[in-house]
Amino acid sequence: MLVACTVSRAAAFITPSLGPSSLRLRPAKCVGKQLPASRTLRQTQAARSLRMKDDNSWVCTTPLYYANGPPHMGSAYPTIAADVISRYQKLQGKDVTFITGSDEHGEKIATTAEGADKAPKEFCDGIVGEFEDLWRKLSIRYDSFVRTTDEKHEAIVREFFQRVWDKGDIYKKDYTGHYCVGCEAYLGDDEMETVDGVEHVCKIHRKPAELRQEENYFFRLSKYQKPLEDLFESRPDFVRPAYRYNEVKKWVEAGVPDFSISRSTISWGIPVPGDAEQVIYVWFDALLGYISALVREGEPATLDTAVKNGWPCDVHIIGKDILRFHAVYWPAMLMSADMELPKLIYSHGFLTKDGLKMGKSLGNVLEPADLLAEHGSDAVRYYFSKGLDFGGDGDFSEERFVNI
């Protein structure tokens, strides 16, 4: 009974601010070579498959959670929200695909696995098992759990990379910049600050970014400056809440530089087609999990298959710390590959404890297992659906949790 109450009340709390009508409360070696198929033919095929998408389908995604450690309440928070909204859409008769999963490549995972004396895949297998166990205990009813180590995902990444390469939007160059291992990204000046005399400190992870120089492949994000500006002029509901939309719009208006999409210093990742010396950068890889998750068992792992099964998605639910990747990089990547953009990106605030973002790297996590053991899944789901402002930061209070 309480679960049903949570669905209806949380949907009423979250859903009206999401924007689009679908969320209202009413019902071989390829790099550098030309592929045999022409771009015109492939674009025609993609357009045809788009028309085949079932109008009754509705797709929702959580982030693909980074598998460098066990899940905590900061990762359960958006998953509960996605579950509530997906249940509501199912009650409206929609053919819902609720996607979640794990992001398993990158330097941070390779380093953590090495410290645990395990191979990266073995280490990720254990972490993924913990995520799946927690989702069962929280009564999370996802429809697709994708891992970036899945064969179907790697096939999608290679096909997508080739499309973008064919478009002329990938090139190779030497690069020097400040790299945050926690973010798995080179940081811009606006993403760093000086703290106690220490320069180039990541604003999110509160650690100095390392100065690095390497030869990487880059995506021509700057080529999509005008299309991105047009996107944010024409679709004011593309990012929600509105203050997050304004934040992203300012980023775009300030200019969007090309960004690195490969790494030469690590081997744990999907190799760049035709260049085994490089692996595809974790974000260019992981974002495509939203598409590969739509490929069902036994189906060909192609972009056209994913489109027929529900792409574009109706809403990405993400944290504000990964907003730039989803709201700037991701749309431009999809434009380059001649694919439809997601209908909505909804950015929730941080779940905080003692005023700081909750996360493994900061050592201030709220353990969901403890809450579940003491209070049960209905109480936990109810509080994190109703008790916090989903768009803004929410500081966990034990007293409020008990009394709400």
Stockholm file with secondary structure:
# STOCKHOLM 1.0

chainA/1-404         MLVACTVSRAAAFITPSLGPSSLRLRPAKCVGKQLPASRTLRQTQAARSLRMKDDNSWVCTTPLYYANGPPHMGSAYPTIAADVISRYQKLQGKDVTFITGSDEHGEKIATTAEGADKAPKEFCDGIVGEFEDLWRKLSIRYDSFVRTTDEKHEAIVREFFQRVWDKGDIYKKDYTGHYCVGCEAYLGDDEMETVDGVEHVCKIHRKPAELRQEENYFFRLSKYQKPLEDLFESRPDFVRPAYRYNEVKKWVEAGVPDFSISRSTISWGIPVPGDAEQVIYVWFDALLGYISALVREGEPATLDTAVKNGWPCDVHIIGKDILRFHAVYWPAMLMSADMELPKLIYSHGFLTKDGLKMGKSLGNVLEPADLLAEHGSDAVRYYFSKGLDFGGDGDFSEERFVNI
#=GR chainA/1-404 SS CHHHHHHHHHHHHHGGGGCSGGGSSCCCCCTTSCCSSCHHHHHHHHHHHHHTSCTTEEEEEEEEEECSSCCCHHHHHHHHHHHHHHHHHHHTTCEEEEEEEEECCSHHHHHHHHHTTSCHHHHHHHHHHHHHHHHHHTTCCCSEEEETTSHHHHHHHHHHHHHHHHTTCEEEEEEEEEEETTTTEECCGGGEEEETTEEEEETTTCSBCEEEEEEEEEECGGGGHHHHHHHHHHCTTSEESHHHHHHHHHHHHTCCCCEECEESSCCSSCEETTEEEEEECHHHHHTTHHHHTTCCTTSCCSHHHHHHTTCSCSEEEEEGGGHHIIIIIHHHHHHHTTCCCCSCEEEECCEEETTEECCGGGTCCCCHHHHHHHHCHHHHHHHHHHSSCSSSCEECCHHHHHHC
#=GC SS_cons         CHHHHHHHHHHHHHGGGGCSGGGSSCCCCCTTSCCSSCHHHHHHHHHHHHHTSCTTEEEEEEEEEECSSCCCHHHHHHHHHHHHHHHHHHHTTCEEEEEEEEECCSHHHHHHHHHTTSCHHHHHHHHHHHHHHHHHHTTCCCSEEEETTSHHHHHHHHHHHHHHHHTTCEEEEEEEEEEETTTTEECCGGGEEEETTEEEEETTTCSBCEEEEEEEEEECGGGGHHHHHHHHHHCTTSEESHHHHHHHHHHHHTCCCCEECEESSCCSSCEETTEEEEEECHHHHHTTHHHHTTCCTTSCCSHHHHHHTTCSCSEEEEEGGGHHIIIIIHHHHHHHTTCCCCSCEEEECCEEETTEECCGGGTCCCCHHHHHHHHCHHHHHHHHHHSSCSSSCEECCHHHHHHC
//
